[in-house]
Amino acid sequence: MHSALLFRRLFPLIVCAALLWHAPAQAVPAFARQTGLDCAACHLGAPELTPEGRAFKLSGYTLGSTSLFPLSATLTASHTGVANNTHNYPKNNQGVIEGGSLFIAGKLDEHIGIFSKWTYDNLASSTDDNGSTRFDAGLASDNTDLRFVGHSANQDQDLIYGLSLNNNPTRQDAWNTTPALSFPYQVSNLSYNTWLNTPPAPLIAEGLAQQAVGLSAYALLNRRWYVELGDYQAADGKFGLFSRGVSFYNRLEGNNPYWRLAWNRDWGPHSLEIGTFGLDAHVSVDPGSNGAPSNHFRDIGLDAQYQYLSEPHSVSMQASYIDEHTNWNQVGLGVNQSNNSDTLHSAQAKISYWYRRQWGLTLGVFHVDGSHDALLYPTSANGSPNTRGQIVEFDYMPRPWWRLGLQYTAYNAFMGAATNYDGNGSNAHDNNTLYLYSWVAF
């Protein structure tokens, strides 16, 4: 009986693996077909970028030949289990098909390239009036990055410059240290979107994903200095395609500047980056309407990355710190605060080791702390967002386009305490989560 139950829970993973095992070897993503390069040339355990991958991205995805149909797709199946299921989380310890994505990605002409992702979320959910969870699978806009680029080179300097039109601040970046590109690269849709047993995060950390659209200008000089300046606004009206199928919960008002500055050096198998990034944003108190009063968020981040890429051994390290200061000028719908202003600090770091670009082990740590605010953090008995823990992930890539991952997240503290953090007997380690997934790109 236990064997039959285990089989039913893991059946989606087994089906996904069976389909992939018979997939043809030439079924690689559109970028690899365009350039004629293996996925490993631009990625270390996809989606982490190598120096070649960063150059390709900042060159506007225009290297290589133009494809009439630059299409590719991904599919993800998974199994998520939480340590203590007293909250009766739906689909806990069940094998599920999370969904799939369709990509229009590649070179459109010599100066224009695109990365556009549309995702069918099989686990999209909402809460009924009686508190039960309803799953409403659907297709929605995901990350989009449309670029216009130029390249000037002579004996003394090499300059890549361009414009990026995108719908997720930091998604256009070239280093895996900014929030939209940082570890963990694959997360459980159930844990992050349905169960919501994850810590608070700054606005710039995916808080505006597919709800904002921004245009930024950038330049990379001699592969050493990178600068970018941009501005974001709500992704509605004439920009509604960037948010199609997405519910607004953070609507921007007016102009919201974004900046990025980084120093980079590549030498031999080594690569080093140190940088800063930030966003100054005004978020409406009413996500459903334009022109409403807003609250002011200022996020400033610091980041660093080191990579050693060789064969058979590769090592990659990233670290980031984000300081967020919020002025609550107004009371938002469904959101209350005890303070006139709050702060939130988020720090994370990870180190990955890869053997032959096929076997990977990653160790990560994270720490969130900030102001005590009883109304802003009602699930915390002491009104604190303080959360810290570790993530361990083991990856195996039997093919360059197929990744199997086993990820474990352990909490030392959650929402202000290690024990009884909510006043109802819940402990931090109750939220420890095991996530097994299979990801494939066609």
LINJO-V166856 format. One record per run of one state. SS is the DSSP state (A for helix, B for strand, O for the rest). FROM is the first residue (numbers start at 1). LEN is the number of residues. If there is no record, write none. Layout:
((SS FROM LEN) (SS FROM LEN))
This chain:
((O 1 1) (A 2 20) (O 22 8) (A 30 6) (O 36 3) (A 39 4) (B 43 2) (O 45 3) (B 48 2) (O 50 1) (A 51 8) (O 59 12) (B 71 12) (O 83 11) (B 94 14) (O 108 4) (B 112 10) (O 122 3) (B 125 3) (O 128 5) (B 133 3) (O 136 2) (B 138 16) (O 154 4) (B 158 9) (O 167 12) (A 179 3) (O 182 7) (A 189 7) (O 196 16) (B 212 10) (O 222 3) (B 225 10) (O 235 2) (A 237 7) (O 244 8) (B 252 1) (O 253 3) (B 256 12) (O 268 2) (B 270 15) (O 285 9) (B 294 16) (O 310 3) (B 313 15) (O 328 4) (B 332 1) (O 333 2) (B 335 1) (O 336 5) (B 341 15) (O 356 3) (B 359 12) (O 371 16) (B 387 13) (O 400 2) (B 402 13) (O 415 2) (B 417 1) (O 418 10) (A 428 4) (O 432 1) (B 433 9) (O 442 1))
